[in-house]
Amino acid sequence: MLNYVARRVLLMIPTLFVISALVYLIIDMPPGDCVTSQIDELLARGDPDAHQRAEELRSLYGLDQPLWHRYFEWVGGIFRWDFGLSCQDT
């Protein structure tokens, strides 16, 4: 019985990894990002520094990093109870 439980717990680790990677990819797949809508708002207001602000926001949220880097940062943050920044907070 203990063997069965240990095997199931060990199989849970790669299963959670695969599921979290798939969910992260699905969420990242749509075109654009949260900064795109904020750029549109800034441009509608006539802000001349909209594109510079967009680059600052992309850097703040880590959107200038490759996908794999953002994923591993997110997974590492989960272990510290840090789920990242919300785009709606800024």
TORRO-680291 format. One record per residue (C-alpha): y, x, z. Coordinates in pm, whole numbers, padded with zeros to 5 digits, always signed. Layout:
YXZ;...
END
This chain:
+00000+00000+00000;+00243+00281+00087;+00161+00446-00247;+00251+00126-00430;+00586+00090-00251;+00674+00457-00306;+00589+00431-00676;+00802+00118-00713;+01099+00277-00538;+01072+00585-00760;+01057+00368-01073;+01364+00180-00954;+01586+00491-00994;+01551+00538-01373;+01557+00160-01422;+01893+00132-01245;+02024+00429-01443;+01927+00273-01777;+02065-00069-01683;+02395+00074-01560;+02432+00288-01875;+02366-00013-02099;+02616-00230-01911;+02877+00046-01925;+02825+00086-02300;+02848-00290-02361;+03172-00311-02163;+03316-00011-02351;+03213-00132-02700;+03494-00379-02786;+03783-00220-02974;+04091-00127-02777;+04127-00080-02405;+04334-00217-02119;+04624+00011-02216;+04650-00150-02561;+04766-00482-02418;+05014-00302-02193;+05153-00115-02496;+05202-00447-02676;+05396-00582-02378;+05616-00273-02365;+05682-00286-02739;+05768-00657-02716;+06028-00572-02453;+06169-00306-02684;+06080-00010-02463;+06139+00310-02666;+05903+00511-02444;+05606+00276-02491;+05383+00531-02665;+05458+00802-02409;+05381+00557-02128;+05057+00465-02306;+04943+00827-02304;+05028+00851-01933;+04825+00537-01860;+04529+00658-02067;+04534+00982-01871;+04565+00793-01541;+04266+00572-01617;+04066+00859-01768;+04051+00693-02109;+04135+01025-02273;+03796+01160-02159;+03472+01122-02359;+03252+00821-02284;+02976+01022-02115;+03230+01189-01883;+03383+00854-01782;+03035+00712-01716;+02929+00997-01489;+03264+00984-01307;+03206+00613-01249;+02848+00666-01127;+02964+00945-00895;+03236+00717-00761;+02983+00447-00677;+02821+00677-00423;+03164+00720-00258;+03239+00342-00276;+03513+00425-00529;+03486+00188-00823;+03793+00322-01005;+04136+00186-01083;+04199-00166-01202;+04409-00204-01513;+04569-00513-01360;+04714-00318-01065;+04974-00134-01270;
END
